[in-house]
Amino acid sequence: MPELTLLSAVLIGWLGGVHCLGMCGGIVSALALSAPQAGRHGILLAYNLGRCLTYVALGACAGALGFIGMDRLSIAPVLLYSIANMLLIGMGLYLLGLPWLVRPLEQGGQHLWRHIEPFSRRLFPVNTLPRAFGVGLLWGFLPCGLVYSALATAFALGSAQQGALWMGAFALGTLPNLILAGWVGAQTLQKLRNSSWRWFGGVLVAGWGVYGLVRWWVMA
């Protein structure tokens, strides 16, 4: 699926991070403020490493399930291809402030988060690297329409390897915003971001999805 390049996953993660600073950035800022001054940078890095590893593992699982769907349930690859590109359009709209297409995924994830969130509370206060890493692993499941849409795209790729790579690229894109949020504060970072960049990225990502669908219709 050439339209679903790793560059698009990085772009979605980066620009989506700007959109999600209100929730995720606030969490990271709180973690940084509660950490000892001397170990603050290490705790931020450990938290983000855990979060990114969860994304990669979930991407591999989602891609494997997509493969099983194609192999055992005879789901046509072209159907997964269409779903993946429609999700790209949905993620582009999400970046533009129109989350209605991916909101159902976020609402579905809230049920899972209710069971996971109590385990994360046991790791507080987050004052050591193992605790920060553990919180990151668990908070990788935090309900987020953008993350769940990226996971649905990993499913549509129909490969554990491609799903892991896709989510790894997405996680890489989220790092700059969330690490900076821990250093300078989410509100300060949000003020520094230019919304026109998010608009441009949303149009670009949605455009990739539209191009993929049109290309398939022309070739069909």
N, C-alpha and C positions, 0 to 999 in steps of 0.2 A: 504494500500500500504506500506508494511513493508520496502521496499527499500528506500522510501522517508522519512527517519527518520529526526527528528528535529536536530539531530547532524549534518547531512549533510547540512541542511540549515544554521546552525551556521558556519560551516566550509566554505561554499560558501561566506557568508557575510564577514568573517574574511579575507580569502585569497583574495577575490575580492576587499576588501578595500585596500590591498597592491597594487593591479593592478590599482586601480582608484585614488590613491593619487594625481596624476597629476591634476585632475579636482576637485574632492570633497575635497581633502586635502587642495588645494589652497584656496577654498572658506572658509573653516573653519579657516584656518590660517588668512585670511583677516578679518574675523569676530572678531577673538580674538585680532588682532592688533588694530582694530578700537574701541574696547570696553574699558571702563574705567578700569584701572589696578585693582582697588579694586573689581570690579564685573565681572572680566573676566571669572572665573571658572563657576559662575552662568549662565552667558550668553551662554557659551558653552554647559552646561547641558540642559538649556532650549531649545536651538536650536535642539540638538539631540533628546530631548524628543518629540518635535513637529514632527521632521522627522520620528521617529520611530512610532508614533501614526498614521501618514499618511500611512506608510507601512502596519500596522496592519489593518486599515480600508479598504485599497485597497485590501488586501488579503481576507478579509471577503466578500467584494463585488465580487471579482473574483471567489471565491469558490461558492458563491450563484448563480452566473451566470452559473457556471459549473453544479450545481445541476439542474437549470432550463433546461439546455441543455439536461441533461439525462432524466428529468421527462417529459418535454413538447415536446421536439424535438426528443425524442427517440434516442439520441446519445448513442451508446453502451459504457458502462463503460470500456470495454477492450480497446476501442479507446482512451479514456482519459488516461488510464493507459499507453498505448504505447506512447502517446504524452508527458506525464510527464517524462517518462524515456528518451525519445529522447532529451527533454529539459535539463535534467541532463547532458547528453553527451555534449550538446551545451555549458552549463555553465562550464563544465570541460575544454572544448577546449578554452573557453574565458579566463580562468585562465592561460592556456598555451600560451596565446598570439595569438590565432586563433579565432577571433570574428565573422567570416563570417556567422555562423549559427544563431547568435542572433542579428546581425547588423540590419536586417529589422525591428525588434521590436523597436530598438532604434530610427531608422529613422521615424517610425510611431509616436513615442511619441513626436518628435520635433514639430509636428503640434499642439498638445495639449499644449505644453509648451509655445508656442508663445502667447497664450491667458492668461496663468497664470502668466507668468513672470512680466508683468507690475504691477500686484497687489503687488508683493513682493517688487518692487522698492519704493512703498509708505511707506514701513516700515523702510526705511533707514533714518538716521543712526541707526544702531542696538545698542542702548545704554541702553535699559531697558529689563527686563526679558519678559514682554508680547510681545515686538517687536521681540525678539529672538525666542520665541516660535512660533509666527506667521510666521516668515520667515522659520522656520523649517517645519511647516505644509505645506507651499507652495512649498518649495524646495524638499519635498518628491516626487514631480512630475518631478523633473529634469530628462531630457532624459539620461538614462543609460541602456545599453543593459543588464547588469547583473540584475538590479532591474526589468526590464520588463520581463526578462526570468523567474525570480522568481515568478512574478505575473502570468505569463502564466502557471507555474507549479501549483500555487494556484487554478487557474481555472480548471486545469485538475484533481485536487483532488476532485472536485464535492461536496464540503461542505463548508459552510461559516465558521464553527468552525475550521475545519482543515486548511482552507486557512488563517485564522487569525493567528493560531498557527504557521504555516509555515513561514509567513512573519514576525511574532514576533521573531521567532528564527533567521531568516535572519538578521533582524534589530539588534538583540543582537550581532551577529557576527561582524557587521560593527562598533560597538561602540569603541572598543579599539583603532583602527587605527585613527578614526576621532577625538576622544578626545585627543589622544596624538599629532595628527597633530596640534591641536589648542594650545597645550602647548609648543611643541618643534619646530614646523614648519614642513610643509609637505616635503620640500626637505631634511631636516635633517633626518626625519623618513624614507624616501624612501631609503636613503643611508644605514640606519641601517638594513633594511630588507634583508634577504637572499633569492635570487630568487629561490634557490633550494626548499625552503618550498612551494612556489607557484606552482612550477612544480610538486612536490609530491602531493599537494592538487588537482591540476587539473587532474592528472592521477587517483587519488582516486575517485573523484566525477564522472568523466566520466566512470570509472570502475563500479561504482554503477549503473549507467544508463544502461550500457551494460549487467550487471548481471540481472537487472530487465527484459530487453527485452528477453534475452536468457531463463530465468526462465519461462516467459510466453509462449514462443515458445515450450518449452519442455512439459509444462503442457497442451497446446492446443490440 
